[in-house]
Amino acid sequence: MAQNATILVIDDDEMNRELLGAVLTRSGYRMAEAASGKKALAAIAQQPPQLVLLDVRLGDMDGYEVCAQIKSNPATQAIPVIIFTGYETDTERQHALQAGADDFISRMAGWQKIVERIQQLLG
């Protein structure tokens, strides 16, 4: 596991960010956070994280658009992006993969599953 890796959590719901922060911190990661797509893209440009956890539903733009912008920028395209959402459908999964996401996880899969996927992607 990449100890002390910084995970950027992008979610417009403060409670979700707090929950993920607690899980990530317990798992040995540092967490950065953004409440909107625009803030997230600015944060990534300033201080690229080792991995991005990205919600689909954001206030200003959707997670697919944020993911596509991360993956289309040569400076950030290698950053793994996990899209996580409460809306797990084949259509949502397809959109995530088309946007360039490295993985797609339902919130219903549980926190342990998210941590396992992070560990896999960070090696």
Residue frames relative to the residue before (quaternion, step in Angstrom):
aa qw qx qy qz dx dy dz
M 1.0000 0.0000 0.0000 0.0000 0.00 0.00 0.00
A 0.4397 -0.6824 0.5211 0.2635 3.55 -1.01 0.83
Q 0.2428 -0.8038 0.5276 0.1291 3.57 0.00 1.29
N 0.8477 0.1561 -0.1506 0.4841 3.52 -1.11 0.80
A 0.3135 0.7260 -0.5437 0.2812 3.59 1.13 0.47
T 0.3557 -0.7214 0.5516 0.2210 3.55 -1.10 0.71
I 0.1498 -0.7663 0.6230 0.0472 3.53 -0.86 1.09
L 0.2246 -0.7550 0.6007 0.1367 3.57 -0.82 0.98
V 0.1523 -0.7791 0.6055 0.0568 3.56 -0.66 1.16
I 0.0799 -0.7934 0.6035 -0.0015 3.56 -0.67 1.16
D 0.2959 0.7231 -0.5575 0.2808 3.54 -0.37 1.30
D 0.3862 -0.7394 0.4998 0.2331 3.58 -0.86 0.88
D 0.6212 0.5188 -0.3382 0.4801 3.59 1.29 -0.11
E 0.4052 -0.7539 0.4672 0.2216 3.56 -0.45 1.24
M 0.6378 0.5308 -0.3376 0.4445 3.60 0.99 -0.78
N 0.6347 0.5165 -0.3337 0.4680 3.60 0.99 -0.76
R 0.6445 0.5136 -0.3251 0.4638 3.59 0.98 -0.82
E 0.6508 0.5153 -0.3155 0.4598 3.59 0.99 -0.83
L 0.6540 0.5101 -0.3128 0.4628 3.58 0.93 -0.88
L 0.6741 0.4793 -0.2961 0.4777 3.56 0.86 -0.94
G 0.6144 0.5555 -0.3463 0.4404 3.58 1.02 -0.75
A 0.6582 0.5028 -0.3076 0.4684 3.58 0.94 -0.88
V 0.6612 0.5051 -0.3027 0.4649 3.58 0.94 -0.90
L 0.6883 0.4865 -0.2858 0.4559 3.58 0.85 -0.96
T 0.6479 0.5192 -0.3199 0.4564 3.58 0.95 -0.85
R 0.6513 0.5063 -0.3058 0.4753 3.59 0.98 -0.86
S 0.7007 0.4603 -0.2602 0.4790 3.56 1.14 -0.65
G 0.6210 -0.6024 0.3198 0.3862 3.59 1.27 0.18
Y 0.5716 0.5856 -0.3866 0.4253 3.60 1.21 0.31
R 0.3795 -0.6408 0.5992 0.2937 3.51 -1.34 0.29
M 0.2089 -0.7880 0.5676 0.1155 3.55 -1.08 0.66
A 0.1001 -0.7033 0.6984 0.0870 3.48 -1.17 0.80
E 0.1320 -0.8199 0.5530 0.0669 3.58 -1.09 0.48
A 0.0541 -0.7588 0.6481 0.0363 3.49 -1.29 0.52
A 0.3483 -0.7658 0.5128 0.1709 3.55 -1.01 0.89
S 0.7790 0.2070 -0.1380 0.5755 3.60 1.25 -0.08
G 0.6524 -0.5248 0.3816 0.3916 3.53 -1.27 0.36
K 0.6646 0.5104 -0.3102 0.4490 3.59 0.89 -0.91
K 0.6555 0.4979 -0.3087 0.4766 3.59 0.97 -0.87
A 0.6370 0.5381 -0.3230 0.4475 3.56 1.02 -0.81
L 0.6736 0.4894 -0.3029 0.4636 3.59 0.86 -0.92
A 0.6316 0.5169 -0.3286 0.4753 3.59 1.04 -0.72
A 0.6573 0.5132 -0.3038 0.4608 3.60 0.97 -0.89
I 0.6487 0.5174 -0.3118 0.4629 3.58 1.00 -0.85
A 0.6482 0.5173 -0.3171 0.4602 3.59 0.98 -0.82
Q 0.6950 0.4817 -0.2634 0.4644 3.57 1.05 -0.80
Q 0.7985 -0.0250 0.0865 0.5952 3.57 0.88 -1.00
P 0.2102 -0.8224 0.5127 0.1287 3.61 0.13 1.24
P 0.3476 -0.7273 0.5518 0.2137 3.59 -0.89 0.92
Q 0.5789 -0.5650 0.4430 0.3865 3.57 -1.30 0.06
L 0.7913 0.0124 0.0154 0.6111 3.57 1.23 -0.49
V 0.2322 -0.7603 0.5927 0.1296 3.56 -1.19 0.63
L 0.1445 -0.7267 0.6664 0.0833 3.54 -1.04 0.95
L 0.0370 -0.8575 0.5068 -0.0799 3.53 -0.37 1.28
D 0.3110 -0.7309 0.5804 0.1792 3.55 -0.80 1.05
V 0.5156 -0.6417 0.4681 0.3213 3.58 -1.14 0.55
R 0.7652 0.3516 -0.1850 0.5066 3.56 0.84 -0.99
L 0.0892 0.7692 -0.6219 0.1169 3.54 -0.49 1.27
G 0.6329 -0.5763 0.3592 0.3717 3.56 -1.15 0.45
D 0.8054 0.3458 -0.1613 0.4536 3.57 0.77 -1.01
M 0.7803 -0.0310 0.0350 0.6236 3.60 1.10 -0.60
D 0.4890 -0.6680 0.4403 0.3477 3.60 -1.04 0.41
G 0.6830 -0.5241 0.3422 0.3764 3.51 -1.28 0.48
Y 0.5952 0.5680 -0.3695 0.4320 3.58 1.09 -0.60
E 0.6511 0.5107 -0.3053 0.4713 3.57 1.00 -0.85
V 0.6318 0.5187 -0.3245 0.4760 3.59 0.99 -0.84
C 0.6550 0.5172 -0.3031 0.4600 3.58 0.91 -0.95
A 0.6587 0.5135 -0.3097 0.4544 3.58 0.88 -0.94
Q 0.6620 0.4956 -0.3166 0.4646 3.59 0.98 -0.77
I 0.6182 0.5260 -0.3426 0.4730 3.61 1.02 -0.76
K 0.7387 0.4458 -0.2300 0.4503 3.57 0.82 -1.05
S 0.6761 0.4805 -0.3108 0.4641 3.63 1.13 -0.41
N 0.6184 0.5231 -0.3428 0.4758 3.59 1.27 -0.17
P 0.4505 -0.7154 0.4583 0.2741 3.63 -0.57 1.11
A 0.6510 0.5327 -0.3207 0.4355 3.61 1.08 -0.63
T 0.7960 0.2848 -0.1372 0.5162 3.61 1.14 -0.53
Q 0.4635 0.7375 -0.4237 0.2486 3.61 1.20 -0.23
A 0.6562 0.5182 -0.3247 0.4420 3.62 1.13 -0.44
I 0.5115 0.6334 -0.4302 0.3900 3.62 1.25 -0.17
P 0.3975 -0.7139 0.5137 0.2616 3.62 -0.71 1.00
V 0.1251 -0.7794 0.6121 0.0470 3.55 -1.03 0.89
I 0.0991 -0.7560 0.6455 0.0430 3.54 -0.88 1.04
I 0.1977 -0.7494 0.6201 0.1218 3.55 -0.76 1.04
F 0.0180 -0.7906 0.6119 -0.0130 3.55 -0.83 1.02
T 0.0669 0.8086 -0.5724 0.1186 3.52 -0.89 0.95
G 0.4954 -0.6284 0.5071 0.3203 3.51 -1.29 0.30
Y 0.6529 0.5063 -0.2881 0.4842 3.55 1.34 -0.23
E 0.0780 0.8217 -0.5602 0.0700 3.58 0.21 1.18
T 0.2204 0.7269 -0.6191 0.1991 3.51 -0.41 1.32
D 0.6482 -0.5025 0.3835 0.4245 3.56 -1.22 0.29
T 0.6231 0.5446 -0.3378 0.4484 3.59 1.06 -0.75
E 0.6528 0.5018 -0.3133 0.4732 3.59 0.93 -0.89
R 0.6480 0.5151 -0.3158 0.4637 3.59 0.93 -0.90
Q 0.6409 0.5294 -0.3111 0.4605 3.58 0.97 -0.88
H 0.6481 0.5111 -0.3125 0.4702 3.60 0.94 -0.89
A 0.6447 0.5319 -0.3191 0.4467 3.57 0.95 -0.89
L 0.6962 0.4650 -0.2778 0.4711 3.57 0.85 -0.94
Q 0.6347 0.5222 -0.3291 0.4650 3.59 1.04 -0.72
A 0.6611 0.4966 -0.3001 0.4756 3.59 1.11 -0.66
G 0.5948 -0.6045 0.3456 0.4016 3.58 1.29 -0.18
A 0.3541 0.7519 -0.4931 0.2572 3.60 1.24 0.15
D 0.4406 -0.6889 0.5158 0.2555 3.54 -1.12 0.73
D 0.7930 -0.0176 0.0184 0.6087 3.55 1.21 -0.47
F 0.1895 -0.7456 0.6322 0.0929 3.53 -1.33 0.43
I 0.0358 0.8128 -0.5763 0.0770 3.57 -0.60 1.15
S 0.3913 -0.6857 0.5653 0.2392 3.53 -1.05 0.82
R 0.5444 -0.5953 0.4767 0.3493 3.56 -1.08 0.70
M 0.6206 0.5734 -0.3341 0.4176 3.56 1.13 -0.68
A 0.5392 0.6276 -0.4036 0.3905 3.60 1.21 -0.30
G 0.4981 -0.6716 0.4119 0.3623 3.58 1.22 -0.44
W 0.6466 -0.5637 0.3695 0.3572 3.53 -1.23 0.62
Q 0.6238 0.5581 -0.3522 0.4188 3.59 0.97 -0.81
K 0.6354 0.5317 -0.3204 0.4592 3.58 1.03 -0.81
I 0.6398 0.5141 -0.3274 0.4681 3.58 0.99 -0.81
V 0.6553 0.5013 -0.3103 0.4722 3.61 0.92 -0.87
E 0.6328 0.5266 -0.3375 0.4564 3.61 0.97 -0.81
R 0.6676 0.4979 -0.3057 0.4615 3.61 0.91 -0.86
I 0.6110 0.5357 -0.3458 0.4692 3.59 1.05 -0.78
Q 0.6599 0.5159 -0.3043 0.4536 3.56 0.87 -0.98
Q 0.6496 0.5184 -0.3153 0.4581 3.59 0.97 -0.84
L 0.7100 0.4697 -0.2678 0.4512 3.57 0.86 -0.94
L 0.7160 0.4221 -0.2578 0.4927 3.58 1.08 -0.65
G 0.4293 -0.7252 0.4460 0.3016 3.56 1.30 -0.14
